[in-house]
C-alpha cells in the first residue's frame, strides 16, 4: 500500500515537472521569437491627407508590428521634411511636390510608400463677375498663386493645356492663407489655393466666385519619407507600412468612423471632411505615376528657374522599394 502511494506521488511529481518545463520552454521560445519593438517618431503633417496615420493610431494598427510609434504633428510637408533631414524624427509625411523640389538639392532621402492621392486638392477659383468660362479667358487676367508650390505648378499646367504660359497672365504672389485677402481687396481676378483654403473660400465668398471643375487635371500624393535607409531603417519602414495597410483597410470598411477620427484629431467640421473626402484615394503603392509627377515638377522648377539648380537628378535614387516589396509587392511598379 505504501509502495503504491509512493509510485502515485512520484508520477504526480514527474507530471508537474514536465508541465513546468513545458511552460518554461514555451515562454523562452516565445520571448526568443517575439518581434523587437523599435521606438520611433514620425513627423505627421496636420491635414486630412494624413488620415491613415490618425486612423492607425486610433485603432492600434501599429501594435502588432515591430514599431512603437509617436507622432510629431507639424503644419505642412516642408516642415515634416526638414525634421527628417535634421534627424529630429525617423520618418515624415511629405507631398510629391516637396520630394520634387528637394530632389534638386540632391539631399540624402527616400520615399518608402505613397499612401494617399487626391486629384482635386488644388483648385482654380475666379471672380464670378469677370466671366471667366474657360482657361483661354485667363489670358491677361490677374491671378494669385503661392510661388514655387503646387499652386503655381498647377496654374502653369492648366495654361499649357490651352497653349498658354505664365507669361500670358499677370501673376501675384501670396502666402496660401493670404490668397483670399487679395481677392477680397480686388487685387486679383482669380486665385489658385489648395485645401482647406478652397473650402474656406467657398464658405466665405459664396456667390462671388466660381470654382472651376479641374478634377483629374493634377494629382497630389502624400508619401512616407526618411533619410537614405540602411537595413534597420528599412525594417522599421516595413513595420510602419504594415500599420498603414491595416489602417487603410479600416478606412475602406469603416468610412464614417474614419472621418470621425480625423475630425476629432484635427478639430475639423463634418462639412469640410465631406468636401474633400470623395477626392481622396487611400492606397499604398510605389508606381510610375509617382515618379512621373515628381520628375515633371522637378523639370518645371528648373525650367522656370524656381531654384538655383539647373539639372534634374535621377528620380529613382529617391525611391526605396524594399519595405513595400516585403509588405505589398504587387503594389510596386517601378524599375528595380
C-alpha positions, 0 to 999 in steps of 0.5 A: 500500500505504501509502495503504491502511494509512493509510485502515485506521488512520484508520477504526480511529481514527474507530471508537474515537472514536465508541465513546468518545463513545458511552460518554461520552454514555451515562454523562452521560445516565445520571448526568443521569437517575439518581434523587437519593438523599435521606438520611433517618431514620425513627423505627421503633417496636420491635414486630412491627407494624413488620415491613415496615420490618425486612423492607425493610431486610433485603432492600434494598427501599429501594435502588432508590428515591430514599431512603437510609434509617436507622432510629431504633428507639424503644419505642412510637408516642408516642415515634416521634411526638414525634421527628417533631414535634421534627424529630429524624427525617423520618418515624415509625411511629405507631398510629391511636390516637396520630394520634387523640389528637394530632389534638386538639392540632391539631399540624402532621402527616400520615399518608402510608400505613397499612401494617399492621392487626391486629384482635386486638392488644388483648385482654380477659383475666379471672380464670378463677375469677370466671366471667366468660362474657360482657361483661354479667358485667363489670358491677361487676367490677374491671378494669385498663386503661392510661388514655387508650390503646387499652386503655381505648378498647377496654374502653369499646367492648366495654361499649357493645356490651352497653349498658354504660359505664365507669361500670358497672365499677370501673376501675384504672389501670396502666402496660401492663407493670404490668397483670399485677402487679395481677392477680397481687396480686388487685387486679383481676378482669380486665385489658385489655393489648395485645401482647406483654403478652397473650402474656406473660400467657398464658405466665405465668398459664396456667390462671388466666385466660381470654382472651376471643375479641374478634377483629374487635371493634377494629382497630389500624393502624400508619401512616407519619407526618411533619410537614405535607409540602411537595413534597420531603417528599412525594417522599421519602414516595413513595420510602419507600412504594415500599420498603414495597410491595416489602417487603410483597410479600416478606412475602406470598411469603416468610412464614417468612423474614419472621418470621425477620427480625423475630425476629432484629431484635427478639430475639423467640421463634418462639412469640410471632411465631406468636401474633400473626402470623395477626392481622396484615394487611400492606397499604398503603392510605389508606381510610375505615376509617382515618379512621373509627377515628381520628375515633371515638377522637378523639370518645371522648377528648373525650367522656370528657374524656381531654384538655383539648380539647373539639372534634374537628378535621377528620380529613382535614387529617391525611391526605396522599394524594399519595405513595400516589396516585403509588405505589398509587392504587387503594389510596386511598379517601378524599375528595380 
